[in-house]
Amino acid sequence: LLVRMAPSHVRFGSFEVFYYRGQYASLRELADYVIAHDFPALRDTPRPYLALLTEVVERTARLIAQWQLVGFAHGVMNTDNMSILGLTLDYGPFGFLDAYEPGFICNHSDYHGRYAFDRQPSIALWNLTCLAQAMLPLFDADDGDAAAAQARDVLAGFEPTLSAAYAAGMRAKL
């Protein structure tokens, strides 16, 4: 018997399912559920869905910084394996660097190195971009350009958050 324990098993891909099916009412219901159960403080913000994306971007950036700091390599970093809570969850094959090897690939079926150790930050941002796209109807259903601009502004916070968390972690090591 295998039991997976986590505060939530909602993933980025959970949002994509409803987006690609055009089930925007279900998409909103999922987002409302996540906010109510996992981020209740966001309910009272002026734009709760945008605040949710911001929180997920920041948590994911800090998570990836932690992975990079300890040499953790996730084997299959697709959107169905990325937690909305910014947790390490359902990673299938994984590994740790024994020696610093930026191109380290822990998944034998990752022939092109998509999820190589040094690519994890860019793949995380790619996955966050997919999540943001899935959430666009929640930001501004009437103006897709405005929704996309809002999402891009939030996604722009990934790199600075990742860099700050990584630098803080490296300073703590020293």
C-alpha positions, 0 to 999 in steps of 0.5 A: 500500500502506497499513501501519498500525504500532502496538504493538497494534491491540486496541481498546475495541470488541474487548472489546465484540464478545465481551461482546455475543455473550455469549462471556465465555470469549473475552472473558477470553482477550482480556483475558489476551492484552492483559495478557500482551502489553501489561501483564505487570506486571498479571498479579501484581496481586490483580485483574488485569482491574480493574487493566487497566481502571484502566491504560486509563482513566489512559492514555486520560485522559492521551491526551485531555489531550495532544489538547486541549493541541495542538488535535487533533480526532479525527474518529470517536471510537467504541469501535472507534477507541480503542486499549487502549494509550491511543494515537492510532490509526485516527482517519479524518478529523482536524484541528487547531485553527487558532484556538481554536474549542471546537466545531470539527468536523473530520468533515463527516459529524458533523452534530451535533458528537458528536466536536467538539473540546470534547466529546472528553473526555466522549466518551472517558469514554463509550467507557471506560464502554462498555469497562468494561461489556464487562469486567463479567463479568471483575470479578465474574461472580456479582455484577453490582452489585459488578462495576458498583460496581468499574467506577464506582470506576475510571471516577471516576479519569478526570476527575482524571487528565485534569485533572492531565495537562492542567494539567501540560501547560499549565504546561509551555507557560508 
